[in-house]
Amino acid sequence: MEDKLIETNSPEETFELGRQIGQEAAAGTVFTLIGDLGTGKTVFTQGLAQGLGITEPVNSPTFTILQVYEEGRCPFYHFDVYRIGDISEMDEIGYEDCFYGDGVCLIEWADLIEEILPEHFTEITISKDLKKGFDYRKIQIKERYLG
């Protein structure tokens, strides 16, 4: 996927962008999702899940850290690491099986665990600009290579 800057003007447009990305995502893809509270990370993630063929409700796993969905065309590993107190908690969850497994992985608040991210991932950053309207979102998509 090439680097992109996309602007959406409604939750429906943000959802649709997520759905399109989900349709194109291949097994083994890792997405990181960065944005302040209320920027639409969950809406985007719900769209991505639908693009993977997941029909069950998708919510942010803030308190469980990881939610696994297996009904789509490949497993979907949805992390929300906002409440991670220590990076060792990720070992306890078995993150490596997800990051390097046969599914699609999406990590909300990934900037908090950057030291364990894989060498290659797609970084998605969502931000608001209230001057452009309440529902306006700027979504930056960048391929990242660490190391």
N, C-alpha and C positions, 0 to 999 in steps of 0.2 A: 504494500500500500504506500502510495507516495504521500509526502507531507501535504496537509491541506488546512485551510482556514475556512470554516463554514459558519454562517450566521443563521440562526433560527429565530422565529418570532412567535412561537407558540409551543406549548408542551407536545402537541401532536406532531409538529415538525421535528422536535428533538427525539421523540419516540421513533418516528419514521427513519431518521438518520441512523439510530441504533439498530433498527430492524434491517436496514440495508447492509450495514457493517456485519451484523450477525449472519446474514445470508451468504456473505462472501468469506467469512472466517473459516479457516481450516483448522483441523485438529492440531494441537500443539501450539496454537497462537496464545500469547499472553498480552492482555490489555491492562494498562494501568489507567485509573480514572481519578483525576484530581480536580477538586473544586470545593468552594466553601459550602457550608450548609445552605440548602435551599436553592442550589444552582440547577438542579435537574438531573443529578447523577442517577437517582433511582428510576426516573422516567426513561432516561437513555438506556439503562441496564435492562429494563423491562422490554424495550424495543429490541435490543440485542438478543435477549432470550427468545423472543418471538421469532426472530430471524433464524435462530437455531432450531426452531420447531417445538419449542417448549410452550405448552398451553396452561400449565398450572400457574397460580399466582407467584410473582417474584417480588420479594421485599428485601430491603437491605438487612443483612445479617449482623447488625450492630452488636448484639449481645452474644451471639453464637460464633462470631468471627467468620465462619465458613458455612455456606449452604451449597449442597450439591444437587443438581438437577440432572436426571439421567434419561428423561423421556424424549429428548430431541435427537437430532442426527448424530450427535456426539455428546459426551458428558459436558456439563457447564459447571465450572467451579467459581462461585461468587464469594469473594472475600470482602469483608469490611474490617480493616485493621485499625480503625480509629481508636479502639479501646485497648490495643496491645500495650501492655506496660513494659514488657521486656521481649526482645527479639527471640529469646529461647521459647516463648509461647508458640511461635510459628513451628518450631521443631515438634512440639507436642501434638500439633494439629496434623503433622505430616505434609507440610506444604510442598515438599519436593515432588511427591507423587502427583500433585496437581500442576505445579509449574512445569514439570517435565513429562507429564502424562499424555494420554490420548484424547484429551478434551480441549475445550476452550476455557481459558482462565481470565477472570476480570477481577482486579484488585482495587477497591476504593481506598483512598488515602495512602496510596502506594509510596508516596514520598517519605512516609514514616518507617518504611522497611527497605529503603533503597539498597542497603548493603547486602541483602540476600536475593535481590531481583536477578532473573536470568540475564545473560549477556545481551540478548536481543528481546525487545518488546515494543509494543505500540503504545505510546503515551497519548492519552486523551485528556485535555484540560478544558473544563467548562467554566466560563465566567459570565457575570451579568454586567450590564451597563444601563443603569436606570434612566440615564439621559435618552436612551434609545427605546425605552418602553419597559414595562414591568416584565413582559414575557420574552424579551430579547435575550439571546444567549450567543456568545462567541465560543465556538468549539474548535480547538486546535488539535490536529492529529499529527503526530510526529513519530517516525521510526527512530528508536533509540538503540544504540550499540554501546555497551559498557566494556571497559577493559582494554 
